[in-house]
Amino acid sequence: MAVAQAEKPEKQGRVRPSDFSDEYRGKTATITLGAGNPPVIRGRIEAASRYWVKVVVGQRTLYINKAWIVSIEPAG
């Protein structure tokens, strides 16, 4: 005799909330970091991915993990 199995609901893709990357990409901003890092970085935000932000400061390019970011303040 076969045991009836409960039907499993189909997995639906999770909808992730926006991280506002589109709002600050390409703008000059002040980035405040926490947990013992240099407190403030000022530069142009070139790109952002799920976990990283690419910032150009003068001639240097920095890749900052979003977990360390406390705030991003775009220049007016």
PyMOL Python script that loads the backbone (N, CA, C, O; Angstrom):
from pymol import cmd

cmd.read_pdbstr("""\
ATOM      1  N   MET A   1       0.847  -1.163   0.000  1.00  0.00           N
ATOM      2  CA  MET A   1       0.000   0.000   0.000  1.00  0.00           C
ATOM      3  C   MET A   1       0.901   1.237   0.000  1.00  0.00           C
ATOM      4  O   MET A   1       1.822   1.333   0.812  1.00  0.00           O
ATOM      5  N   ALA A   2       0.647   2.164  -0.887  1.00  0.00           N
ATOM      6  CA  ALA A   2       1.453   3.381  -1.013  1.00  0.00           C
ATOM      7  C   ALA A   2       1.005   4.410   0.016  1.00  0.00           C
ATOM      8  O   ALA A   2      -0.187   4.594   0.262  1.00  0.00           O
ATOM      9  N   VAL A   3       1.970   5.063   0.598  1.00  0.00           N
ATOM     10  CA  VAL A   3       1.685   6.106   1.574  1.00  0.00           C
ATOM     11  C   VAL A   3       1.506   7.419   0.831  1.00  0.00           C
ATOM     12  O   VAL A   3       2.351   7.798   0.020  1.00  0.00           O
ATOM     13  N   ALA A   4       0.431   8.099   1.099  1.00  0.00           N
ATOM     14  CA  ALA A   4       0.177   9.375   0.426  1.00  0.00           C
ATOM     15  C   ALA A   4       1.132  10.428   0.962  1.00  0.00           C
ATOM     16  O   ALA A   4       1.283  10.589   2.173  1.00  0.00           O
ATOM     17  N   GLN A   5       1.775  11.144   0.044  1.00  0.00           N
ATOM     18  CA  GLN A   5       2.688  12.202   0.435  1.00  0.00           C
ATOM     19  C   GLN A   5       2.002  13.547   0.276  1.00  0.00           C
ATOM     20  O   GLN A   5       1.273  13.786  -0.688  1.00  0.00           O
ATOM     21  N   ALA A   6       2.248  14.406   1.227  1.00  0.00           N
ATOM     22  CA  ALA A   6       1.673  15.751   1.133  1.00  0.00           C
ATOM     23  C   ALA A   6       2.349  16.484  -0.017  1.00  0.00           C
ATOM     24  O   ALA A   6       3.555  16.354  -0.224  1.00  0.00           O
ATOM     25  N   GLU A   7       1.572  17.244  -0.752  1.00  0.00           N
ATOM     26  CA  GLU A   7       2.144  18.003  -1.857  1.00  0.00           C
ATOM     27  C   GLU A   7       2.974  19.154  -1.311  1.00  0.00           C
ATOM     28  O   GLU A   7       2.547  19.880  -0.413  1.00  0.00           O
ATOM     29  N   LYS A   8       4.154  19.304  -1.864  1.00  0.00           N
ATOM     30  CA  LYS A   8       5.027  20.393  -1.450  1.00  0.00           C
ATOM     31  C   LYS A   8       4.729  21.617  -2.322  1.00  0.00           C
ATOM     32  O   LYS A   8       4.635  21.510  -3.544  1.00  0.00           O
ATOM     33  N   PRO A   9       4.584  22.750  -1.695  1.00  0.00           N
ATOM     34  CA  PRO A   9       4.358  23.948  -2.505  1.00  0.00           C
ATOM     35  C   PRO A   9       5.599  24.269  -3.337  1.00  0.00           C
ATOM     36  O   PRO A   9       6.726  24.013  -2.913  1.00  0.00           O
ATOM     37  N   GLU A  10       5.380  24.830  -4.521  1.00  0.00           N
ATOM     38  CA  GLU A  10       6.502  25.186  -5.378  1.00  0.00           C
ATOM     39  C   GLU A  10       7.289  26.323  -4.745  1.00  0.00           C
ATOM     40  O   GLU A  10       6.722  27.240  -4.153  1.00  0.00           O
ATOM     41  N   LYS A  11       8.598  26.244  -4.883  1.00  0.00           N
ATOM     42  CA  LYS A  11       9.431  27.323  -4.364  1.00  0.00           C
ATOM     43  C   LYS A  11       9.322  28.516  -5.297  1.00  0.00           C
ATOM     44  O   LYS A  11       9.476  28.398  -6.512  1.00  0.00           O
ATOM     45  N   GLN A  12       9.060  29.640  -4.712  1.00  0.00           N
ATOM     46  CA  GLN A  12       8.989  30.857  -5.498  1.00  0.00           C
ATOM     47  C   GLN A  12      10.232  31.675  -5.216  1.00  0.00           C
ATOM     48  O   GLN A  12      10.768  31.640  -4.108  1.00  0.00           O
ATOM     49  N   GLY A  13      10.694  32.420  -6.224  1.00  0.00           N
ATOM     50  CA  GLY A  13      11.865  33.259  -6.045  1.00  0.00           C
ATOM     51  C   GLY A  13      11.617  34.315  -4.989  1.00  0.00           C
ATOM     52  O   GLY A  13      10.556  34.937  -4.953  1.00  0.00           O
ATOM     53  N   ARG A  14      12.599  34.511  -4.136  1.00  0.00           N
ATOM     54  CA  ARG A  14      12.468  35.534  -3.101  1.00  0.00           C
ATOM     55  C   ARG A  14      12.638  36.903  -3.731  1.00  0.00           C
ATOM     56  O   ARG A  14      13.474  37.096  -4.614  1.00  0.00           O
ATOM     57  N   VAL A  15      11.861  37.821  -3.282  1.00  0.00           N
ATOM     58  CA  VAL A  15      11.992  39.195  -3.735  1.00  0.00           C
ATOM     59  C   VAL A  15      12.848  39.922  -2.716  1.00  0.00           C
ATOM     60  O   VAL A  15      12.470  40.056  -1.552  1.00  0.00           O
ATOM     61  N   ARG A  16      14.007  40.389  -3.162  1.00  0.00           N
ATOM     62  CA  ARG A  16      14.908  41.096  -2.254  1.00  0.00           C
ATOM     63  C   ARG A  16      14.608  42.583  -2.297  1.00  0.00           C
ATOM     64  O   ARG A  16      14.387  43.147  -3.368  1.00  0.00           O
ATOM     65  N   PRO A  17      14.601  43.207  -1.149  1.00  0.00           N
ATOM     66  CA  PRO A  17      14.371  44.653  -1.143  1.00  0.00           C
ATOM     67  C   PRO A  17      15.541  45.366  -1.803  1.00  0.00           C
ATOM     68  O   PRO A  17      16.665  44.864  -1.802  1.00  0.00           O
ATOM     69  N   SER A  18      15.275  46.528  -2.362  1.00  0.00           N
ATOM     70  CA  SER A  18      16.307  47.304  -3.018  1.00  0.00           C
ATOM     71  C   SER A  18      17.352  47.755  -2.005  1.00  0.00           C
ATOM     72  O   SER A  18      17.023  48.062  -0.859  1.00  0.00           O
ATOM     73  N   ASP A  19      18.611  47.793  -2.433  1.00  0.00           N
ATOM     74  CA  ASP A  19      19.659  48.303  -1.553  1.00  0.00           C
ATOM     75  C   ASP A  19      20.025  49.729  -1.935  1.00  0.00           C
ATOM     76  O   ASP A  19      21.018  50.264  -1.440  1.00  0.00           O
ATOM     77  N   PHE A  20      19.256  50.342  -2.791  1.00  0.00           N
ATOM     78  CA  PHE A  20      19.409  51.737  -3.191  1.00  0.00           C
ATOM     79  C   PHE A  20      20.679  52.004  -3.996  1.00  0.00           C
ATOM     80  O   PHE A  20      21.083  53.159  -4.133  1.00  0.00           O
ATOM     81  N   SER A  21      21.316  50.965  -4.530  1.00  0.00           N
ATOM     82  CA  SER A  21      22.543  51.146  -5.295  1.00  0.00           C
ATOM     83  C   SER A  21      22.353  52.085  -6.479  1.00  0.00           C
ATOM     84  O   SER A  21      23.255  52.856  -6.808  1.00  0.00           O
ATOM     85  N   ASP A  22      21.210  52.030  -7.111  1.00  0.00           N
ATOM     86  CA  ASP A  22      20.965  52.891  -8.268  1.00  0.00           C
ATOM     87  C   ASP A  22      20.937  54.365  -7.890  1.00  0.00           C
ATOM     88  O   ASP A  22      21.227  55.221  -8.725  1.00  0.00           O
ATOM     89  N   GLU A  23      20.597  54.669  -6.658  1.00  0.00           N
ATOM     90  CA  GLU A  23      20.499  56.067  -6.237  1.00  0.00           C
ATOM     91  C   GLU A  23      21.855  56.722  -6.041  1.00  0.00           C
ATOM     92  O   GLU A  23      21.981  57.929  -6.249  1.00  0.00           O
ATOM     93  N   TYR A  24      22.871  55.968  -5.647  1.00  0.00           N
ATOM     94  CA  TYR A  24      24.172  56.589  -5.383  1.00  0.00           C
ATOM     95  C   TYR A  24      25.258  56.214  -6.381  1.00  0.00           C
ATOM     96  O   TYR A  24      26.361  56.754  -6.303  1.00  0.00           O
ATOM     97  N   ARG A  25      24.989  55.317  -7.307  1.00  0.00           N
ATOM     98  CA  ARG A  25      25.975  54.928  -8.310  1.00  0.00           C
ATOM     99  C   ARG A  25      26.311  56.115  -9.208  1.00  0.00           C
ATOM    100  O   ARG A  25      25.418  56.789  -9.720  1.00  0.00           O
ATOM    101  N   GLY A  26      27.611  56.364  -9.395  1.00  0.00           N
ATOM    102  CA  GLY A  26      28.056  57.451 -10.255  1.00  0.00           C
ATOM    103  C   GLY A  26      28.141  58.799  -9.561  1.00  0.00           C
ATOM    104  O   GLY A  26      28.466  59.799 -10.200  1.00  0.00           O
ATOM    105  N   LYS A  27      27.854  58.847  -8.265  1.00  0.00           N
ATOM    106  CA  LYS A  27      27.873  60.109  -7.515  1.00  0.00           C
ATOM    107  C   LYS A  27      29.035  60.143  -6.536  1.00  0.00           C
ATOM    108  O   LYS A  27      29.532  59.107  -6.094  1.00  0.00           O
ATOM    109  N   THR A  28      29.451  61.351  -6.211  1.00  0.00           N
ATOM    110  CA  THR A  28      30.436  61.536  -5.156  1.00  0.00           C
ATOM    111  C   THR A  28      29.699  61.433  -3.829  1.00  0.00           C
ATOM    112  O   THR A  28      28.610  61.984  -3.667  1.00  0.00           O
ATOM    113  N   ALA A  29      30.301  60.722  -2.883  1.00  0.00           N
ATOM    114  CA  ALA A  29      29.623  60.491  -1.610  1.00  0.00           C
ATOM    115  C   ALA A  29      30.623  60.398  -0.473  1.00  0.00           C
ATOM    116  O   ALA A  29      31.817  60.185  -0.681  1.00  0.00           O
ATOM    117  N   THR A  30      30.106  60.562   0.727  1.00  0.00           N
ATOM    118  CA  THR A  30      30.863  60.340   1.955  1.00  0.00           C
ATOM    119  C   THR A  30      30.356  59.033   2.546  1.00  0.00           C
ATOM    120  O   THR A  30      29.163  58.877   2.808  1.00  0.00           O
ATOM    121  N   ILE A  31      31.271  58.099   2.753  1.00  0.00           N
ATOM    122  CA  ILE A  31      30.916  56.783   3.279  1.00  0.00           C
ATOM    123  C   ILE A  31      31.479  56.676   4.690  1.00  0.00           C
ATOM    124  O   ILE A  31      32.681  56.844   4.897  1.00  0.00           O
ATOM    125  N   THR A  32      30.624  56.402   5.648  1.00  0.00           N
ATOM    126  CA  THR A  32      31.035  56.220   7.036  1.00  0.00           C
ATOM    127  C   THR A  32      31.138  54.731   7.314  1.00  0.00           C
ATOM    128  O   THR A  32      30.206  53.973   7.049  1.00  0.00           O
ATOM    129  N   LEU A  33      32.282  54.320   7.853  1.00  0.00           N
ATOM    130  CA  LEU A  33      32.523  52.914   8.168  1.00  0.00           C
ATOM    131  C   LEU A  33      32.527  52.710   9.673  1.00  0.00           C
ATOM    132  O   LEU A  33      32.716  53.657  10.436  1.00  0.00           O
ATOM    133  N   GLY A  34      32.321  51.481  10.094  1.00  0.00           N
ATOM    134  CA  GLY A  34      32.312  51.168  11.517  1.00  0.00           C
ATOM    135  C   GLY A  34      33.334  50.112  11.867  1.00  0.00           C
ATOM    136  O   GLY A  34      34.070  49.636  11.003  1.00  0.00           O
ATOM    137  N   ALA A  35      33.378  49.750  13.121  1.00  0.00           N
ATOM    138  CA  ALA A  35      34.180  48.635  13.661  1.00  0.00           C
ATOM    139  C   ALA A  35      35.672  48.769  13.413  1.00  0.00           C
ATOM    140  O   ALA A  35      36.292  47.867  12.850  1.00  0.00           O
ATOM    141  N   GLY A  36      36.258  49.896  13.831  1.00  0.00           N
ATOM    142  CA  GLY A  36      37.698  50.040  13.790  1.00  0.00           C
ATOM    143  C   GLY A  36      38.303  50.371  12.439  1.00  0.00           C
ATOM    144  O   GLY A  36      39.527  50.432  12.320  1.00  0.00           O
ATOM    145  N   ASN A  37      37.496  50.585  11.427  1.00  0.00           N
ATOM    146  CA  ASN A  37      37.985  50.970  10.107  1.00  0.00           C
ATOM    147  C   ASN A  37      38.216  52.470  10.076  1.00  0.00           C
ATOM    148  O   ASN A  37      37.773  53.178  10.981  1.00  0.00           O
ATOM    149  N   PRO A  38      38.918  52.984   9.032  1.00  0.00           N
ATOM    150  CA  PRO A  38      38.996  54.443   8.908  1.00  0.00           C
ATOM    151  C   PRO A  38      37.575  54.993   8.916  1.00  0.00           C
ATOM    152  O   PRO A  38      36.716  54.475   8.203  1.00  0.00           O
ATOM    153  N   PRO A  39      37.307  56.035   9.710  1.00  0.00           N
ATOM    154  CA  PRO A  39      35.923  56.436   9.942  1.00  0.00           C
ATOM    155  C   PRO A  39      35.173  56.968   8.729  1.00  0.00           C
ATOM    156  O   PRO A  39      33.968  56.747   8.614  1.00  0.00           O
ATOM    157  N   VAL A  40      35.863  57.675   7.809  1.00  0.00           N
ATOM    158  CA  VAL A  40      35.146  58.299   6.698  1.00  0.00           C
ATOM    159  C   VAL A  40      35.967  58.168   5.414  1.00  0.00           C
ATOM    160  O   VAL A  40      37.186  58.342   5.425  1.00  0.00           O
ATOM    161  N   ILE A  41      35.290  57.862   4.314  1.00  0.00           N
ATOM    162  CA  ILE A  41      35.910  57.821   2.997  1.00  0.00           C
ATOM    163  C   ILE A  41      35.082  58.719   2.088  1.00  0.00           C
ATOM    164  O   ILE A  41      33.857  58.613   2.049  1.00  0.00           O
ATOM    165  N   ARG A  42      35.756  59.606   1.355  1.00  0.00           N
ATOM    166  CA  ARG A  42      35.063  60.466   0.393  1.00  0.00           C
ATOM    167  C   ARG A  42      35.555  60.105  -0.995  1.00  0.00           C
ATOM    168  O   ARG A  42      36.758  60.118  -1.255  1.00  0.00           O
ATOM    169  N   GLY A  43      34.629  59.782  -1.889  1.00  0.00           N
ATOM    170  CA  GLY A  43      35.021  59.421  -3.241  1.00  0.00           C
ATOM    171  C   GLY A  43      33.815  59.235  -4.133  1.00  0.00           C
ATOM    172  O   GLY A  43      32.673  59.425  -3.714  1.00  0.00           O
ATOM    173  N   ARG A  44      34.090  58.859  -5.378  1.00  0.00           N
ATOM    174  CA  ARG A  44      33.032  58.630  -6.368  1.00  0.00           C
ATOM    175  C   ARG A  44      32.690  57.145  -6.392  1.00  0.00           C
ATOM    176  O   ARG A  44      33.565  56.296  -6.562  1.00  0.00           O
ATOM    177  N   ILE A  45      31.421  56.847  -6.222  1.00  0.00           N
ATOM    178  CA  ILE A  45      30.962  55.456  -6.232  1.00  0.00           C
ATOM    179  C   ILE A  45      30.769  55.044  -7.684  1.00  0.00           C
ATOM    180  O   ILE A  45      29.883  55.548  -8.374  1.00  0.00           O
ATOM    181  N   GLU A  46      31.606  54.126  -8.134  1.00  0.00           N
ATOM    182  CA  GLU A  46      31.577  53.692  -9.529  1.00  0.00           C
ATOM    183  C   GLU A  46      30.596  52.555  -9.768  1.00  0.00           C
ATOM    184  O   GLU A  46      29.920  52.524 -10.796  1.00  0.00           O
ATOM    185  N   ALA A  47      30.511  51.623  -8.828  1.00  0.00           N
ATOM    186  CA  ALA A  47      29.648  50.456  -9.025  1.00  0.00           C
ATOM    187  C   ALA A  47      29.292  49.861  -7.671  1.00  0.00           C
ATOM    188  O   ALA A  47      29.939  50.132  -6.660  1.00  0.00           O
ATOM    189  N   ALA A  48      28.245  49.043  -7.679  1.00  0.00           N
ATOM    190  CA  ALA A  48      27.841  48.335  -6.463  1.00  0.00           C
ATOM    191  C   ALA A  48      27.288  46.974  -6.856  1.00  0.00           C
ATOM    192  O   ALA A  48      26.559  46.836  -7.838  1.00  0.00           O
ATOM    193  N   SER A  49      27.651  45.980  -6.066  1.00  0.00           N
ATOM    194  CA  SER A  49      27.092  44.645  -6.254  1.00  0.00           C
ATOM    195  C   SER A  49      26.362  44.273  -4.973  1.00  0.00           C
ATOM    196  O   SER A  49      26.135  45.127  -4.115  1.00  0.00           O
ATOM    197  N   ARG A  50      26.003  43.038  -4.842  1.00  0.00           N
ATOM    198  CA  ARG A  50      25.238  42.618  -3.670  1.00  0.00           C
ATOM    199  C   ARG A  50      26.012  42.845  -2.370  1.00  0.00           C
ATOM    200  O   ARG A  50      25.432  43.246  -1.360  1.00  0.00           O
ATOM    201  N   TYR A  51      27.323  42.587  -2.399  1.00  0.00           N
ATOM    202  CA  TYR A  51      28.115  42.668  -1.180  1.00  0.00           C
ATOM    203  C   TYR A  51      29.203  43.743  -1.191  1.00  0.00           C
ATOM    204  O   TYR A  51      29.787  44.020  -0.144  1.00  0.00           O
ATOM    205  N   TRP A  52      29.489  44.350  -2.328  1.00  0.00           N
ATOM    206  CA  TRP A  52      30.618  45.254  -2.463  1.00  0.00           C
ATOM    207  C   TRP A  52      30.227  46.576  -3.093  1.00  0.00           C
ATOM    208  O   TRP A  52      29.265  46.659  -3.858  1.00  0.00           O
ATOM    209  N   VAL A  53      30.999  47.624  -2.756  1.00  0.00           N
ATOM    210  CA  VAL A  53      30.854  48.939  -3.373  1.00  0.00           C
ATOM    211  C   VAL A  53      32.237  49.331  -3.882  1.00  0.00           C
ATOM    212  O   VAL A  53      33.216  49.269  -3.139  1.00  0.00           O
ATOM    213  N   LYS A  54      32.316  49.735  -5.156  1.00  0.00           N
ATOM    214  CA  LYS A  54      33.576  50.181  -5.752  1.00  0.00           C
ATOM    215  C   LYS A  54      33.620  51.702  -5.675  1.00  0.00           C
ATOM    216  O   LYS A  54      32.745  52.382  -6.210  1.00  0.00           O
ATOM    217  N   VAL A  55      34.664  52.242  -4.993  1.00  0.00           N
ATOM    218  CA  VAL A  55      34.797  53.676  -4.773  1.00  0.00           C
ATOM    219  C   VAL A  55      36.152  54.132  -5.303  1.00  0.00           C
ATOM    220  O   VAL A  55      37.177  53.514  -5.014  1.00  0.00           O
ATOM    221  N   VAL A  56      36.155  55.219  -6.083  1.00  0.00           N
ATOM    222  CA  VAL A  56      37.397  55.802  -6.567  1.00  0.00           C
ATOM    223  C   VAL A  56      37.697  57.024  -5.716  1.00  0.00           C
ATOM    224  O   VAL A  56      36.903  57.962  -5.644  1.00  0.00           O
ATOM    225  N   VAL A  57      38.880  56.995  -5.060  1.00  0.00           N
ATOM    226  CA  VAL A  57      39.323  58.088  -4.202  1.00  0.00           C
ATOM    227  C   VAL A  57      40.639  58.589  -4.804  1.00  0.00           C
ATOM    228  O   VAL A  57      41.671  57.931  -4.671  1.00  0.00           O
ATOM    229  N   GLY A  58      40.608  59.757  -5.466  1.00  0.00           N
ATOM    230  CA  GLY A  58      41.798  60.261  -6.142  1.00  0.00           C
ATOM    231  C   GLY A  58      42.215  59.294  -7.244  1.00  0.00           C
ATOM    232  O   GLY A  58      41.449  59.041  -8.174  1.00  0.00           O
ATOM    233  N   GLN A  59      43.426  58.754  -7.143  1.00  0.00           N
ATOM    234  CA  GLN A  59      43.939  57.785  -8.119  1.00  0.00           C
ATOM    235  C   GLN A  59      43.751  56.338  -7.663  1.00  0.00           C
ATOM    236  O   GLN A  59      44.100  55.407  -8.389  1.00  0.00           O
ATOM    237  N   ARG A  60      43.207  56.149  -6.474  1.00  0.00           N
ATOM    238  CA  ARG A  60      43.038  54.809  -5.916  1.00  0.00           C
ATOM    239  C   ARG A  60      41.623  54.297  -6.108  1.00  0.00           C
ATOM    240  O   ARG A  60      40.667  55.072  -6.116  1.00  0.00           O
ATOM    241  N   THR A  61      41.494  52.987  -6.262  1.00  0.00           N
ATOM    242  CA  THR A  61      40.196  52.328  -6.310  1.00  0.00           C
ATOM    243  C   THR A  61      40.072  51.453  -5.074  1.00  0.00           C
ATOM    244  O   THR A  61      40.940  50.626  -4.794  1.00  0.00           O
ATOM    245  N   LEU A  62      38.977  51.643  -4.334  1.00  0.00           N
ATOM    246  CA  LEU A  62      38.721  50.847  -3.134  1.00  0.00           C
ATOM    247  C   LEU A  62      37.489  49.983  -3.366  1.00  0.00           C
ATOM    248  O   LEU A  62      36.523  50.419  -3.994  1.00  0.00           O
ATOM    249  N   TYR A  63      37.528  48.777  -2.864  1.00  0.00           N
ATOM    250  CA  TYR A  63      36.371  47.897  -2.873  1.00  0.00           C
ATOM    251  C   TYR A  63      35.984  47.694  -1.419  1.00  0.00           C
ATOM    252  O   TYR A  63      36.740  47.098  -0.652  1.00  0.00           O
ATOM    253  N   ILE A  64      34.824  48.181  -1.037  1.00  0.00           N
ATOM    254  CA  ILE A  64      34.392  48.156   0.356  1.00  0.00           C
ATOM    255  C   ILE A  64      33.259  47.153   0.520  1.00  0.00           C
ATOM    256  O   ILE A  64      32.269  47.192  -0.211  1.00  0.00           O
ATOM    257  N   ASN A  65      33.413  46.257   1.484  1.00  0.00           N
ATOM    258  CA  ASN A  65      32.354  45.307   1.784  1.00  0.00           C
ATOM    259  C   ASN A  65      31.206  46.053   2.450  1.00  0.00           C
ATOM    260  O   ASN A  65      31.429  46.810   3.395  1.00  0.00           O
ATOM    261  N   LYS A  66      29.987  45.853   1.975  1.00  0.00           N
ATOM    262  CA  LYS A  66      28.828  46.577   2.489  1.00  0.00           C
ATOM    263  C   LYS A  66      28.575  46.313   3.975  1.00  0.00           C
ATOM    264  O   LYS A  66      27.950  47.132   4.648  1.00  0.00           O
ATOM    265  N   ALA A  67      29.049  45.186   4.488  1.00  0.00           N
ATOM    266  CA  ALA A  67      28.832  44.884   5.910  1.00  0.00           C
ATOM    267  C   ALA A  67      29.530  45.903   6.811  1.00  0.00           C
ATOM    268  O   ALA A  67      29.119  46.082   7.958  1.00  0.00           O
ATOM    269  N   TRP A  68      30.578  46.576   6.318  1.00  0.00           N
ATOM    270  CA  TRP A  68      31.324  47.545   7.119  1.00  0.00           C
ATOM    271  C   TRP A  68      30.750  48.959   7.004  1.00  0.00           C
ATOM    272  O   TRP A  68      31.139  49.848   7.761  1.00  0.00           O
ATOM    273  N   ILE A  69      29.836  49.168   6.068  1.00  0.00           N
ATOM    274  CA  ILE A  69      29.300  50.511   5.836  1.00  0.00           C
ATOM    275  C   ILE A  69      28.189  50.833   6.829  1.00  0.00           C
ATOM    276  O   ILE A  69      27.232  50.075   6.988  1.00  0.00           O
ATOM    277  N   VAL A  70      28.341  51.975   7.491  1.00  0.00           N
ATOM    278  CA  VAL A  70      27.319  52.453   8.423  1.00  0.00           C
ATOM    279  C   VAL A  70      26.364  53.389   7.688  1.00  0.00           C
ATOM    280  O   VAL A  70      25.150  53.313   7.874  1.00  0.00           O
ATOM    281  N   SER A  71      26.921  54.287   6.839  1.00  0.00           N
ATOM    282  CA  SER A  71      26.057  55.188   6.070  1.00  0.00           C
ATOM    283  C   SER A  71      26.753  55.649   4.809  1.00  0.00           C
ATOM    284  O   SER A  71      27.981  55.660   4.725  1.00  0.00           O
ATOM    285  N   ILE A  72      25.941  56.033   3.817  1.00  0.00           N
ATOM    286  CA  ILE A  72      26.406  56.618   2.569  1.00  0.00           C
ATOM    287  C   ILE A  72      25.638  57.913   2.386  1.00  0.00           C
ATOM    288  O   ILE A  72      24.408  57.915   2.336  1.00  0.00           O
ATOM    289  N   GLU A  73      26.377  59.030   2.286  1.00  0.00           N
ATOM    290  CA  GLU A  73      25.741  60.334   2.120  1.00  0.00           C
ATOM    291  C   GLU A  73      26.180  60.945   0.788  1.00  0.00           C
ATOM    292  O   GLU A  73      27.289  61.470   0.685  1.00  0.00           O
ATOM    293  N   PRO A  74      25.314  60.880  -0.238  1.00  0.00           N
ATOM    294  CA  PRO A  74      25.667  61.480  -1.523  1.00  0.00           C
ATOM    295  C   PRO A  74      25.847  62.991  -1.397  1.00  0.00           C
ATOM    296  O   PRO A  74      25.123  63.653  -0.653  1.00  0.00           O
ATOM    297  N   ALA A  75      26.822  63.525  -2.134  1.00  0.00           N
ATOM    298  CA  ALA A  75      27.053  64.970  -2.127  1.00  0.00           C
ATOM    299  C   ALA A  75      25.879  65.654  -2.815  1.00  0.00           C
ATOM    300  O   ALA A  75      25.316  65.126  -3.774  1.00  0.00           O
ATOM    301  N   GLY A  76      25.515  66.832  -2.316  1.00  0.00           N
ATOM    302  CA  GLY A  76      24.379  67.586  -2.836  1.00  0.00           C
ATOM    303  C   GLY A  76      24.656  68.115  -4.168  1.00  0.00           C
ATOM    304  O   GLY A  76      23.804  68.779  -4.758  1.00  0.00           O
TER     305      GLY A  76
END
""", "prot")
cmd.dss("prot")
cmd.show_as("cartoon", "prot")
cmd.util.cbc("prot")
cmd.orient("prot")
